Amino acid sequence: MPPVTGRTYLAIPGPSVIPERVLNAMHRVSPNIYQGDIIDITHRALDGLKQLAGTRHHVAIYIANGHGGWEAAITNMFSRGDKALGVGTGLFGVNWARTAQSMGVEIELLDFGRTAADPARIEAALRADTERKIKWVTLTQVDTASSVRNDVAAVRASIDAAGHPALLAVDAIASLGCDELRMDDWGIDLIVGASQKGLMLPPGLALLWLSDKALEAARIADLATPYWSVLPRIGADEYWRLFGGTPPTQHIYGLDEVLKMILVEEGLEDTWARHRVLARAIWTAFDAWGAGGSGIALNVRDPGARGHSVTAATIPGGGAGRLRAWLEQEAGVTLGIGLGMAMSHEPQYADYLRIGHMGHVNAHMVMGVLGTMEAGMCALGIPHGAGAVEAAARALSAA
């Protein structure tokens, strides 16, 4: 291959590509945080975040990454000794539950591996909780490691079918702005989000949406500390209290631009649809590559259980690791490593990769990734089925 020149493409599942107009919106001197347009822009952004999550209730912004968002949620959900039902469908769902456990919450873990959560098993676990000790059910909508997408509305229905008072908390870090999300319609009580994936911003903002019930739970949660408590942030009478201190001003300018792009210019429904189309083109390519016994396969076999923002796949025999290295060195494309796939055993770890297709992504970006992946497989002698790029093109043209 010729030397890598031109623009490289970071196709990992976060941080995602940041649009130039968002970078430009952020590239400004710090404003006066006591008066002026930053206050109006922030309140406009908060209203937009409610629209993004499909809620009329409450939203708060923290200066943190997604893991900080987990802790913000946990401190406002629980008191020491409370119990939760943690639902795992990949590394991140399990780790959110383990984070709560490390903070003094008793966790009953239902680990579904790399398959979607079974609402019947969740209902059974809640029915077995005759003393009603379980306060919350925690769930990832899309697990960034496995790429499993859970049916959030069905999980809410299983809680209701059990007649259980548990509240529902959803990690939407990998799905926000990419997959359909309707907080109020689906009966979600708390959502955790972050800025660096579908929201097309740098890492640095953790987002928390709360229903009225969740806000009441926060009022008695004794894990809350002055910074992480959501109570001073909701309806704060002084601007700085919205952030527990100095606001993340440059991120707020960028967030305002992102929400304009998603909610006003493209439209939320069309944004979800774009992610569905691009994801299906990638899945179609992998189906073709996997034909003929090559062993190449998507980690989630059921298309209905796949997230539309990230695809996790296997190329056996260390092929995924070799392909990732070739793409970065020879083609200027960086794919994500496999997570939660036996990382301690290097040969197996090298069998997995992930493609991020979230946020600021379009057809030519996806087709470029698929085309260079196929070139790399040819260069490295990795067995694969034929016609993948053509099949992906047909999938796009049929959308």
NUZA-543678 format. One record per residue (C-alpha): x, y, z; residue in three letters; residue number from 1. Coordinates in nm, 2 decimals, decimal comma, always signed. Layout:
residues N
east X | north Y | up Z | residu ALA | num NUM
...
end
This chain:
residues 399
east +0,00 | north +0,00 | up +0,00 | residu MET | num 1
east +0,11 | north +0,36 | up -0,05 | residu PRO | num 2
east +0,20 | north +0,56 | up +0,26 | residu PRO | num 3
east -0,11 | north +0,67 | up +0,46 | residu VAL | num 4
east -0,20 | north +1,03 | up +0,38 | residu THR | num 5
east -0,52 | north +1,22 | up +0,39 | residu GLY | num 6
east -0,77 | north +1,21 | up +0,67 | residu ARG | num 7
east -0,76 | north +0,91 | up +0,90 | residu THR | num 8
east -1,09 | north +0,76 | up +1,03 | residu TYR | num 9
east -1,14 | north +0,66 | up +1,39 | residu LEU | num 10
east -1,41 | north +0,39 | up +1,36 | residu ALA | num 11
east -1,41 | north +0,28 | up +1,72 | residu ILE | num 12
east -1,72 | north +0,28 | up +1,94 | residu PRO | num 13
east -1,64 | north +0,61 | up +2,11 | residu GLY | num 14
east -1,49 | north +0,86 | up +2,12 | residu PRO | num 15
east -1,67 | north +0,91 | up +1,79 | residu SER | num 16
east -1,60 | north +1,15 | up +1,50 | residu VAL | num 17
east -1,67 | north +1,51 | up +1,60 | residu ILE | num 18
east -1,82 | north +1,73 | up +1,33 | residu PRO | num 19
east -1,61 | north +2,03 | up +1,23 | residu GLU | num 20
east -1,90 | north +2,27 | up +1,30 | residu ARG | num 21
east -1,91 | north +2,13 | up +1,66 | residu VAL | num 22
east -1,54 | north +2,18 | up +1,70 | residu LEU | num 23
east -1,58 | north +2,53 | up +1,57 | residu ASN | num 24
east -1,86 | north +2,60 | up +1,81 | residu ALA | num 25
east -1,64 | north +2,48 | up +2,10 | residu MET | num 26
east -1,33 | north +2,67 | up +1,98 | residu HIS | num 27
east -1,39 | north +3,00 | up +2,16 | residu ARG | num 28
east -1,27 | north +3,18 | up +2,47 | residu VAL | num 29
east -1,43 | north +3,11 | up +2,80 | residu SER | num 30
east -1,74 | north +3,32 | up +2,86 | residu PRO | num 31
east -1,87 | north +3,50 | up +3,17 | residu ASN | num 32
east -2,04 | north +3,23 | up +3,37 | residu ILE | num 33
east -2,25 | north +3,47 | up +3,58 | residu TYR | num 34
east -2,45 | north +3,63 | up +3,31 | residu GLN | num 35
east -2,49 | north +3,64 | up +2,93 | residu GLY | num 36
east -2,58 | north +3,40 | up +2,65 | residu ASP | num 37
east -2,42 | north +3,09 | up +2,81 | residu ILE | num 38
east -2,70 | north +3,07 | up +3,06 | residu ILE | num 39
east -2,97 | north +3,08 | up +2,79 | residu ASP | num 40
east -2,78 | north +2,83 | up +2,58 | residu ILE | num 41
east -2,75 | north +2,59 | up +2,87 | residu THR | num 42
east -3,12 | north +2,60 | up +2,94 | residu HIS | num 43
east -3,19 | north +2,54 | up +2,57 | residu ARG | num 44
east -2,95 | north +2,24 | up +2,58 | residu ALA | num 45
east -3,13 | north +2,10 | up +2,88 | residu LEU | num 46
east -3,46 | north +2,12 | up +2,70 | residu ASP | num 47
east -3,31 | north +1,96 | up +2,40 | residu GLY | num 48
east -3,17 | north +1,67 | up +2,61 | residu LEU | num 49
east -3,52 | north +1,60 | up +2,74 | residu LYS | num 50
east -3,65 | north +1,58 | up +2,39 | residu GLN | num 51
east -3,36 | north +1,35 | up +2,29 | residu LEU | num 52
east -3,45 | north +1,11 | up +2,57 | residu ALA | num 53
east -3,82 | north +1,14 | up +2,52 | residu GLY | num 54
east -3,91 | north +1,28 | up +2,86 | residu THR | num 55
east -4,08 | north +1,57 | up +3,02 | residu ARG | num 56
east -3,91 | north +1,51 | up +3,35 | residu HIS | num 57
east -3,56 | north +1,60 | up +3,48 | residu HIS | num 58
east -3,21 | north +1,61 | up +3,34 | residu VAL | num 59
east -2,87 | north +1,69 | up +3,49 | residu ALA | num 60
east -2,52 | north +1,74 | up +3,34 | residu ILE | num 61
east -2,21 | north +1,62 | up +3,52 | residu TYR | num 62
east -1,84 | north +1,68 | up +3,43 | residu ILE | num 63
east -1,74 | north +1,32 | up +3,39 | residu ALA | num 64
east -1,72 | north +1,03 | up +3,15 | residu ASN | num 65
east -1,97 | north +0,74 | up +3,13 | residu GLY | num 66
east -1,82 | north +0,57 | up +3,44 | residu HIS | num 67
east -1,87 | north +0,89 | up +3,62 | residu GLY | num 68
east -2,23 | north +0,88 | up +3,50 | residu GLY | num 69
east -2,27 | north +0,53 | up +3,65 | residu TRP | num 70
east -2,15 | north +0,67 | up +3,99 | residu GLU | num 71
east -2,38 | north +0,97 | up +3,96 | residu ALA | num 72
east -2,67 | north +0,73 | up +3,90 | residu ALA | num 73
east -2,58 | north +0,49 | up +4,18 | residu ILE | num 74
east -2,53 | north +0,77 | up +4,44 | residu THR | num 75
east -2,88 | north +0,90 | up +4,36 | residu ASN | num 76
east -3,05 | north +0,57 | up +4,34 | residu MET | num 77
east -2,93 | north +0,38 | up +4,65 | residu PHE | num 78
east -2,87 | north +0,39 | up +5,02 | residu SER | num 79
east -2,61 | north +0,16 | up +5,18 | residu ARG | num 80
east -2,75 | north -0,20 | up +5,20 | residu GLY | num 81
east -3,01 | north -0,15 | up +4,93 | residu ASP | num 82
east -3,05 | north -0,43 | up +4,67 | residu LYS | num 83
east -3,07 | north -0,42 | up +4,29 | residu ALA | num 84
east -3,12 | north -0,67 | up +4,01 | residu LEU | num 85
east -2,84 | north -0,62 | up +3,77 | residu GLY | num 86
east -2,90 | north -0,73 | up +3,41 | residu VAL | num 87
east -2,58 | north -0,81 | up +3,21 | residu GLY | num 88
east -2,57 | north -0,86 | up +2,84 | residu THR | num 89
east -2,20 | north -0,77 | up +2,80 | residu GLY | num 90
east -1,91 | north -0,63 | up +2,99 | residu LEU | num 91
east -2,06 | north -0,29 | up +3,06 | residu PHE | num 92
east -2,39 | north -0,41 | up +3,20 | residu GLY | num 93
east -2,20 | north -0,64 | up +3,43 | residu VAL | num 94
east -1,95 | north -0,37 | up +3,53 | residu ASN | num 95
east -2,22 | north -0,12 | up +3,61 | residu TRP | num 96
east -2,37 | north -0,37 | up +3,85 | residu ALA | num 97
east -2,03 | north -0,44 | up +4,00 | residu ARG | num 98
east -1,96 | north -0,07 | up +4,04 | residu THR | num 99
east -2,28 | north -0,05 | up +4,25 | residu ALA | num 100
east -2,17 | north -0,35 | up +4,45 | residu GLN | num 101
east -1,84 | north -0,19 | up +4,52 | residu SER | num 102
east -2,03 | north +0,11 | up +4,66 | residu MET | num 103
east -2,23 | north -0,09 | up +4,91 | residu GLY | num 104
east -2,53 | north -0,21 | up +4,71 | residu VAL | num 105
east -2,63 | north -0,57 | up +4,72 | residu GLU | num 106
east -2,65 | north -0,70 | up +4,37 | residu ILE | num 107
east -2,84 | north -1,00 | up +4,23 | residu GLU | num 108
east -2,69 | north -1,05 | up +3,88 | residu LEU | num 109
east -2,86 | north -1,20 | up +3,58 | residu LEU | num 110
east -2,59 | north -1,24 | up +3,33 | residu ASP | num 111
east -2,72 | north -1,33 | up +2,98 | residu PHE | num 112
east -2,37 | north -1,33 | up +2,82 | residu GLY | num 113
east -2,38 | north -1,21 | up +2,46 | residu ARG | num 114
east -2,76 | north -1,25 | up +2,42 | residu THR | num 115
east -3,04 | north -1,01 | up +2,49 | residu ALA | num 116
east -3,21 | north -1,01 | up +2,83 | residu ALA | num 117
east -3,50 | north -1,25 | up +2,87 | residu ASP | num 118
east -3,79 | north -1,05 | up +3,02 | residu PRO | num 119
east -3,94 | north -1,38 | up +3,15 | residu ALA | num 120
east -3,63 | north -1,44 | up +3,37 | residu ARG | num 121
east -3,64 | north -1,09 | up +3,50 | residu ILE | num 122
east -4,00 | north -1,13 | up +3,59 | residu GLU | num 123
east -3,93 | north -1,46 | up +3,77 | residu ALA | num 124
east -3,65 | north -1,30 | up +3,97 | residu ALA | num 125
east -3,87 | north -1,02 | up +4,08 | residu LEU | num 126
east -4,16 | north -1,25 | up +4,17 | residu ARG | num 127
east -3,91 | north -1,45 | up +4,38 | residu ALA | num 128
east -3,83 | north -1,12 | up +4,57 | residu ASP | num 129
east -4,13 | north -1,16 | up +4,80 | residu THR | num 130
east -3,99 | north -0,92 | up +5,06 | residu GLU | num 131
east -3,95 | north -0,65 | up +4,79 | residu ARG | num 132
east -3,59 | north -0,58 | up +4,87 | residu LYS | num 133
east -3,49 | north -0,51 | up +4,51 | residu ILE | num 134
east -3,51 | north -0,13 | up +4,47 | residu LYS | num 135
east -3,39 | north -0,10 | up +4,11 | residu TRP | num 136
east -3,33 | north -0,30 | up +3,79 | residu VAL | num 137
east -3,02 | north -0,19 | up +3,60 | residu THR | num 138
east -2,99 | north -0,26 | up +3,23 | residu LEU | num 139
east -2,78 | north -0,14 | up +2,93 | residu THR | num 140
east -2,99 | north -0,05 | up +2,62 | residu GLN | num 141
east -2,69 | north -0,13 | up +2,40 | residu VAL | num 142
east -2,38 | north -0,28 | up +2,56 | residu ASP | num 143
east -2,08 | north -0,12 | up +2,39 | residu THR | num 144
east -1,87 | north -0,44 | up +2,44 | residu ALA | num 145
east -2,10 | north -0,71 | up +2,31 | residu SER | num 146
east -2,32 | north -0,48 | up +2,08 | residu SER | num 147
east -2,63 | north -0,65 | up +2,23 | residu VAL | num 148
east -2,94 | north -0,43 | up +2,22 | residu ARG | num 149
east -3,21 | north -0,49 | up +2,48 | residu ASN | num 150
east -3,58 | north -0,44 | up +2,45 | residu ASP | num 151
east -3,62 | north -0,18 | up +2,72 | residu VAL | num 152
east -4,00 | north -0,16 | up +2,70 | residu ALA | num 153
east -4,03 | north -0,54 | up +2,74 | residu ALA | num 154
east -3,81 | north -0,53 | up +3,05 | residu VAL | num 155
east -4,04 | north -0,26 | up +3,19 | residu ARG | num 156
east -4,34 | north -0,48 | up +3,11 | residu ALA | num 157
east -4,18 | north -0,77 | up +3,30 | residu SER | num 158
east -4,13 | north -0,56 | up +3,61 | residu ILE | num 159
east -4,50 | north -0,45 | up +3,59 | residu ASP | num 160
east -4,61 | north -0,81 | up +3,52 | residu ALA | num 161
east -4,44 | north -0,92 | up +3,84 | residu ALA | num 162
east -4,63 | north -0,65 | up +4,03 | residu GLY | num 163
east -4,30 | north -0,53 | up +4,17 | residu HIS | num 164
east -4,23 | north -0,17 | up +4,27 | residu PRO | num 165
east -3,87 | north -0,17 | up +4,14 | residu ALA | num 166
east -3,76 | north +0,12 | up +3,94 | residu LEU | num 167
east -3,58 | north +0,08 | up +3,60 | residu LEU | num 168
east -3,24 | north +0,24 | up +3,53 | residu ALA | num 169
east -3,10 | north +0,22 | up +3,18 | residu VAL | num 170
east -2,75 | north +0,28 | up +3,06 | residu ASP | num 171
east -2,80 | north +0,45 | up +2,72 | residu ALA | num 172
east -2,44 | north +0,56 | up +2,67 | residu ILE | num 173
east -2,39 | north +0,36 | up +2,35 | residu ALA | num 174
east -2,74 | north +0,41 | up +2,22 | residu SER | num 175
east -2,83 | north +0,78 | up +2,29 | residu LEU | num 176
east -2,89 | north +0,95 | up +1,96 | residu GLY | num 177
east -2,85 | north +0,63 | up +1,76 | residu CYS | num 178
east -3,13 | north +0,39 | up +1,87 | residu ASP | num 179
east -3,49 | north +0,46 | up +1,95 | residu GLU | num 180
east -3,52 | north +0,57 | up +2,31 | residu LEU | num 181
east -3,85 | north +0,68 | up +2,47 | residu ARG | num 182
east -3,81 | north +0,73 | up +2,84 | residu MET | num 183
east -4,16 | north +0,83 | up +2,94 | residu ASP | num 184
east -4,34 | north +0,60 | up +2,70 | residu ASP | num 185
east -4,13 | north +0,30 | up +2,80 | residu TRP | num 186
east -4,15 | north +0,36 | up +3,18 | residu GLY | num 187
east -3,78 | north +0,43 | up +3,24 | residu ILE | num 188
east -3,71 | north +0,59 | up +3,57 | residu ASP | num 189
east -3,34 | north +0,68 | up +3,52 | residu LEU | num 190
east -3,11 | north +0,71 | up +3,21 | residu ILE | num 191
east -2,74 | north +0,74 | up +3,21 | residu VAL | num 192
east -2,58 | north +0,90 | up +2,90 | residu GLY | num 193
east -2,24 | north +1,05 | up +2,80 | residu ALA | num 194
east -2,12 | north +1,29 | up +2,54 | residu SER | num 195
east -1,86 | north +1,09 | up +2,34 | residu GLN | num 196
east -2,06 | north +0,86 | up +2,13 | residu LYS | num 197
east -2,39 | north +0,94 | up +1,95 | residu GLY | num 198
east -2,37 | north +1,30 | up +2,08 | residu LEU | num 199
east -2,06 | north +1,36 | up +1,87 | residu MET | num 200
east -1,87 | north +1,55 | up +2,14 | residu LEU | num 201
east -1,54 | north +1,49 | up +2,32 | residu PRO | num 202
east -1,55 | north +1,29 | up +2,64 | residu PRO | num 203
east -1,63 | north +1,50 | up +2,94 | residu GLY | num 204
east -2,01 | north +1,51 | up +3,00 | residu LEU | num 205
east -2,21 | north +1,25 | up +3,18 | residu ALA | num 206
east -2,59 | north +1,30 | up +3,16 | residu LEU | num 207
east -2,86 | north +1,18 | up +3,40 | residu LEU | num 208
east -3,23 | north +1,18 | up +3,33 | residu TRP | num 209
east -3,47 | north +1,11 | up +3,62 | residu LEU | num 210
east -3,84 | north +1,05 | up +3,65 | residu SER | num 211
east -4,04 | north +1,20 | up +3,94 | residu ASP | num 212
east -4,01 | north +0,86 | up +4,12 | residu LYS | num 213
east -3,63 | north +0,86 | up +4,07 | residu ALA | num 214
east -3,61 | north +1,21 | up +4,20 | residu LEU | num 215
east -3,80 | north +1,10 | up +4,51 | residu GLU | num 216
east -3,56 | north +0,81 | up +4,55 | residu ALA | num 217
east -3,27 | north +1,05 | up +4,53 | residu ALA | num 218
east -3,41 | north +1,25 | up +4,82 | residu ARG | num 219
east -3,35 | north +0,96 | up +5,06 | residu ILE | num 220
east -3,04 | north +0,80 | up +4,90 | residu ALA | num 221
east -2,76 | north +0,82 | up +5,16 | residu ASP | num 222
east -2,48 | north +0,74 | up +4,91 | residu LEU | num 223
east -2,51 | north +1,09 | up +4,76 | residu ALA | num 224
east -2,22 | north +1,33 | up +4,82 | residu THR | num 225
east -2,23 | north +1,71 | up +4,76 | residu PRO | num 226
east -2,10 | north +1,69 | up +4,41 | residu TYR | num 227
east -2,28 | north +1,38 | up +4,29 | residu TRP | num 228
east -2,62 | north +1,45 | up +4,44 | residu SER | num 229
east -2,86 | north +1,55 | up +4,17 | residu VAL | num 230
east -3,09 | north +1,75 | up +4,41 | residu LEU | num 231
east -2,90 | north +2,08 | up +4,40 | residu PRO | num 232
east -2,88 | north +2,06 | up +4,02 | residu ARG | num 233
east -3,25 | north +2,02 | up +3,95 | residu ILE | num 234
east -3,41 | north +2,36 | up +3,93 | residu GLY | num 235
east -3,10 | north +2,54 | up +4,06 | residu ALA | num 236
east -3,16 | north +2,90 | up +4,13 | residu ASP | num 237
east -2,80 | north +2,99 | up +4,05 | residu GLU | num 238
east -2,64 | north +2,89 | up +3,72 | residu TYR | num 239
east -2,32 | north +2,73 | up +3,87 | residu TRP | num 240
east -2,53 | north +2,50 | up +4,09 | residu ARG | num 241
east -2,64 | north +2,32 | up +3,77 | residu LEU | num 242
east -2,29 | north +2,18 | up +3,76 | residu PHE | num 243
east -2,18 | north +2,16 | up +4,12 | residu GLY | num 244
east -1,93 | north +2,43 | up +4,04 | residu GLY | num 245
east -1,77 | north +2,58 | up +3,73 | residu THR | num 246
east -1,96 | north +2,48 | up +3,42 | residu PRO | num 247
east -1,81 | north +2,29 | up +3,12 | residu PRO | num 248
east -1,86 | north +2,59 | up +2,90 | residu THR | num 249
east -1,70 | north +2,48 | up +2,58 | residu GLN | num 250
east -1,88 | north +2,14 | up +2,59 | residu HIS | num 251
east -2,21 | north +2,33 | up +2,64 | residu ILE | num 252
east -2,15 | north +2,53 | up +2,32 | residu TYR | num 253
east -2,08 | north +2,21 | up +2,14 | residu GLY | num 254
east -2,38 | north +2,03 | up +2,29 | residu LEU | num 255
east -2,60 | north +2,31 | up +2,17 | residu ASP | num 256
east -2,47 | north +2,27 | up +1,81 | residu GLU | num 257
east -2,51 | north +1,89 | up +1,83 | residu VAL | num 258
east -2,87 | north +1,91 | up +1,95 | residu LEU | num 259
east -2,95 | north +2,15 | up +1,66 | residu LYS | num 260
east -2,81 | north +1,90 | up +1,42 | residu MET | num 261
east -3,00 | north +1,61 | up +1,56 | residu ILE | num 262
east -3,33 | north +1,76 | up +1,67 | residu LEU | num 263
east -3,38 | north +2,05 | up +1,42 | residu VAL | num 264
east -3,19 | north +1,98 | up +1,10 | residu GLU | num 265
east -3,20 | north +1,60 | up +1,06 | residu GLU | num 266
east -3,48 | north +1,51 | up +1,30 | residu GLY | num 267
east -3,46 | north +1,25 | up +1,57 | residu LEU | num 268
east -3,66 | north +0,99 | up +1,39 | residu GLU | num 269
east -3,45 | north +1,03 | up +1,08 | residu ASP | num 270
east -3,13 | north +1,01 | up +1,29 | residu THR | num 271
east -3,24 | north +0,67 | up +1,43 | residu TRP | num 272
east -3,33 | north +0,56 | up +1,08 | residu ALA | num 273
east -2,99 | north +0,66 | up +0,94 | residu ARG | num 274
east -2,82 | north +0,45 | up +1,21 | residu HIS | num 275
east -3,04 | north +0,15 | up +1,12 | residu ARG | num 276
east -2,96 | north +0,17 | up +0,75 | residu VAL | num 277
east -2,58 | north +0,20 | up +0,81 | residu LEU | num 278
east -2,58 | north -0,08 | up +1,06 | residu ALA | num 279
east -2,76 | north -0,32 | up +0,83 | residu ARG | num 280
east -2,51 | north -0,25 | up +0,55 | residu ALA | num 281
east -2,23 | north -0,36 | up +0,78 | residu ILE | num 282
east -2,42 | north -0,67 | up +0,89 | residu TRP | num 283
east -2,48 | north -0,76 | up +0,53 | residu THR | num 284
east -2,11 | north -0,74 | up +0,46 | residu ALA | num 285
east -2,03 | north -0,97 | up +0,75 | residu PHE | num 286
east -2,29 | north -1,22 | up +0,63 | residu ASP | num 287
east -2,11 | north -1,24 | up +0,30 | residu ALA | num 288
east -1,76 | north -1,26 | up +0,45 | residu TRP | num 289
east -1,88 | north -1,54 | up +0,67 | residu GLY | num 290
east -2,01 | north -1,75 | up +0,39 | residu ALA | num 291
east -1,83 | north -2,07 | up +0,30 | residu GLY | num 292
east -1,71 | north -2,16 | up +0,64 | residu GLY | num 293
east -1,46 | north -1,88 | up +0,69 | residu SER | num 294
east -1,56 | north -1,85 | up +1,06 | residu GLY | num 295
east -1,62 | north -1,47 | up +1,03 | residu ILE | num 296
east -1,93 | north -1,39 | up +1,22 | residu ALA | num 297
east -2,12 | north -1,12 | up +1,41 | residu LEU | num 298
east -2,12 | north -1,18 | up +1,78 | residu ASN | num 299
east -2,49 | north -1,12 | up +1,81 | residu VAL | num 300
east -2,67 | north -1,37 | up +1,59 | residu ARG | num 301
east -3,02 | north -1,23 | up +1,62 | residu ASP | num 302
east -3,05 | north -0,91 | up +1,41 | residu PRO | num 303
east -3,33 | north -0,79 | up +1,64 | residu GLY | num 304
east -3,09 | north -0,79 | up +1,93 | residu ALA | num 305
east -2,81 | north -0,59 | up +1,77 | residu ARG | num 306
east -2,74 | north -0,22 | up +1,85 | residu GLY | num 307
east -2,73 | north +0,02 | up +1,56 | residu HIS | num 308
east -2,43 | north +0,22 | up +1,69 | residu SER | num 309
east -2,16 | north -0,05 | up +1,72 | residu VAL | num 310
east -2,10 | north -0,39 | up +1,57 | residu THR | num 311
east -1,89 | north -0,66 | up +1,74 | residu ALA | num 312
east -1,76 | north -0,95 | up +1,53 | residu ALA | num 313
east -1,51 | north -1,23 | up +1,52 | residu THR | num 314
east -1,24 | north -1,32 | up +1,26 | residu ILE | num 315
east -1,09 | north -1,64 | up +1,40 | residu PRO | num 316
east -0,73 | north -1,74 | up +1,41 | residu GLY | num 317
east -0,61 | north -1,40 | up +1,52 | residu GLY | num 318
east -0,75 | north -1,25 | up +1,20 | residu GLY | num 319
east -0,92 | north -0,97 | up +1,38 | residu ALA | num 320
east -0,61 | north -0,85 | up +1,55 | residu GLY | num 321
east -0,40 | north -0,87 | up +1,23 | residu ARG | num 322
east -0,66 | north -0,69 | up +1,03 | residu LEU | num 323
east -0,69 | north -0,41 | up +1,29 | residu ARG | num 324
east -0,32 | north -0,36 | up +1,28 | residu ALA | num 325
east -0,31 | north -0,36 | up +0,89 | residu TRP | num 326
east -0,60 | north -0,11 | up +0,87 | residu LEU | num 327
east -0,44 | north +0,14 | up +1,10 | residu GLU | num 328
east -0,09 | north +0,11 | up +0,95 | residu GLN | num 329
east -0,18 | north +0,08 | up +0,58 | residu GLU | num 330
east -0,52 | north +0,24 | up +0,54 | residu ALA | num 331
east -0,56 | north +0,50 | up +0,81 | residu GLY | num 332
east -0,86 | north +0,33 | up +0,96 | residu VAL | num 333
east -0,88 | north +0,24 | up +1,33 | residu THR | num 334
east -1,13 | north -0,02 | up +1,45 | residu LEU | num 335
east -1,21 | north -0,10 | up +1,80 | residu GLY | num 336
east -1,06 | north -0,38 | up +2,00 | residu ILE | num 337
east -1,28 | north -0,66 | up +2,14 | residu GLY | num 338
east -1,38 | north -0,61 | up +2,50 | residu LEU | num 339
east -1,49 | north -0,88 | up +2,75 | residu GLY | num 340
east -1,38 | north -1,15 | up +2,51 | residu MET | num 341
east -1,12 | north -1,34 | up +2,71 | residu ALA | num 342
east -0,87 | north -1,04 | up +2,72 | residu MET | num 343
east -0,63 | north -1,24 | up +2,93 | residu SER | num 344
east -0,58 | north -1,50 | up +2,66 | residu HIS | num 345
east -0,41 | north -1,31 | up +2,37 | residu GLU | num 346
east -0,48 | north -1,55 | up +2,08 | residu PRO | num 347
east -0,85 | north -1,55 | up +2,16 | residu GLN | num 348
east -0,85 | north -1,18 | up +2,23 | residu TYR | num 349
east -0,70 | north -1,12 | up +1,88 | residu ALA | num 350
east -1,01 | north -1,29 | up +1,73 | residu ASP | num 351
east -1,24 | north -1,00 | up +1,80 | residu TYR | num 352
east -1,30 | north -0,65 | up +1,68 | residu LEU | num 353
east -1,57 | north -0,38 | up +1,69 | residu ARG | num 354
east -1,68 | north -0,12 | up +1,44 | residu ILE | num 355
east -1,83 | north +0,21 | up +1,57 | residu GLY | num 356
east -2,09 | north +0,36 | up +1,35 | residu HIS | num 357
east -2,24 | north +0,62 | up +1,57 | residu MET | num 358
east -2,31 | north +0,99 | up +1,55 | residu GLY | num 359
east -2,14 | north +1,18 | up +1,26 | residu HIS | num 360
east -2,13 | north +0,89 | up +1,01 | residu VAL | num 361
east -2,27 | north +0,84 | up +0,66 | residu ASN | num 362
east -2,27 | north +0,59 | up +0,37 | residu ALA | num 363
east -1,93 | north +0,67 | up +0,22 | residu HIS | num 364
east -1,76 | north +0,64 | up +0,56 | residu MET | num 365
east -1,92 | north +0,30 | up +0,62 | residu VAL | num 366
east -1,84 | north +0,18 | up +0,27 | residu MET | num 367
east -1,48 | north +0,31 | up +0,31 | residu GLY | num 368
east -1,44 | north +0,10 | up +0,62 | residu VAL | num 369
east -1,59 | north -0,21 | up +0,46 | residu LEU | num 370
east -1,38 | north -0,17 | up +0,14 | residu GLY | num 371
east -1,05 | north -0,13 | up +0,33 | residu THR | num 372
east -1,14 | north -0,42 | up +0,55 | residu MET | num 373
east -1,18 | north -0,64 | up +0,25 | residu GLU | num 374
east -0,85 | north -0,51 | up +0,11 | residu ALA | num 375
east -0,68 | north -0,60 | up +0,43 | residu GLY | num 376
east -0,83 | north -0,95 | up +0,43 | residu MET | num 377
east -0,69 | north -1,00 | up +0,08 | residu CYS | num 378
east -0,35 | north -0,86 | up +0,17 | residu ALA | num 379
east -0,32 | north -1,07 | up +0,48 | residu LEU | num 380
east -0,46 | north -1,39 | up +0,33 | residu GLY | num 381
east -0,76 | north -1,41 | up +0,57 | residu ILE | num 382
east -1,02 | north -1,65 | up +0,43 | residu PRO | num 383
east -1,35 | north -1,47 | up +0,36 | residu HIS | num 384
east -1,66 | north -1,50 | up +0,14 | residu GLY | num 385
east -1,69 | north -1,29 | up -0,17 | residu ALA | num 386
east -1,92 | north -1,00 | up -0,26 | residu GLY | num 387
east -1,94 | north -0,83 | up +0,08 | residu ALA | num 388
east -1,89 | north -0,48 | up -0,04 | residu VAL | num 389
east -2,13 | north -0,52 | up -0,33 | residu GLU | num 390
east -2,39 | north -0,67 | up -0,09 | residu ALA | num 391
east -2,35 | north -0,37 | up +0,15 | residu ALA | num 392
east -2,39 | north -0,13 | up -0,14 | residu ALA | num 393
east -2,72 | north -0,31 | up -0,24 | residu ARG | num 394
east -2,84 | north -0,29 | up +0,12 | residu ALA | num 395
east -2,78 | north +0,09 | up +0,12 | residu LEU | num 396
east -2,94 | north +0,14 | up -0,22 | residu SER | num 397
east -3,25 | north -0,05 | up -0,10 | residu ALA | num 398
east -3,30 | north +0,16 | up +0,21 | residu ALA | num 399
end
